[in-house]
Amino acid sequence: MTVTRAIRPPRLRPGDRVAVLAPSGPVVPERLDCGLDVLRGWDLDPVAAPHVRDTHEALGYLSAADADRARDLQEAWCDPSVKAVFAARGGYGAQRMADLLDWAAIRAAAPKPLIGFSDVTVLHEAFAVRAGVATLHGPAVAGEVFLKDDATREGLRRTLFAPETVRTVASASARPLVPGRATGVTLGGCLTMLATELGTAHARPGAAGGLLLLEDVGESPYRIDRALTQLLRAGWLDDVAGVVLGSWARCGPYERVREVLVDRLGGLGVPVAEEFGFGHGDSALTLPLGVPAELDATAGTLTFETPPLT
């Protein structure tokens, strides 16, 4: 099955009410407060979800109980007064609550931007496959990079409020691992999360025809090899149109990581751009998912057929 375009949500406008929630790990309260202040500075009305400041009483790597995290997302998505949903951070836990969501109600609600990365990859995939909605692979609003890096914040702000200005996303750090151009619908995110989705009931069957975004954090080269090999052995990468590689923070010396990427992806016979500047790095581009685009691996650009939001 070929990756198909998704429904693009509407752009944001000054005064819009938006929700901030923690679908995975617990947040640092001070960072959350700073992130909410940034959104207020954009003339938005951010509302913290009821359980965004919680920590699971037994499993401290979760922000709250699975049902509570699912309820926060469900209520925010289905509330017509909420115009966007921001993840406060990634971490781990979205897998545990994705199947607790009422997907019929989500499909019936008006689409809106969903913004996040890392563990939020599970939700990007779920909203694409189960609701047909385009999402934004972008920074977490209580994350250190969002709070410290002007370019990261400005890229997300422009995508949300003036999406026609970011139809071409250029990365100054990108270079071709495999040169060439390719077209397809964007998908992907955190490599580990994509690999662990394989075999689950509602997983995407494969990346055929898509432009696949991949990045990760804290995974040694052999673990990156293992995840990529899993995708290859499962046939998930068969007929992928192109690959865009982001950051590999705390994954060891990049030359060692690059050896794995060349070994596992170089033989696909498709363009591959490396160091594209999204993910867990010191600065992070916002990249739309579910939108048709052209990758120029040599020039280091992604050009979208339409603005990512309507």
Summary of the structure (lengths in Angstrom):
residues: 310
radius of gyration: 17.8
end to end distance: 26.2
largest distance: 50.4
contacts: 1160
relative contact order: 0.17
helix: 35%
strand: 23%
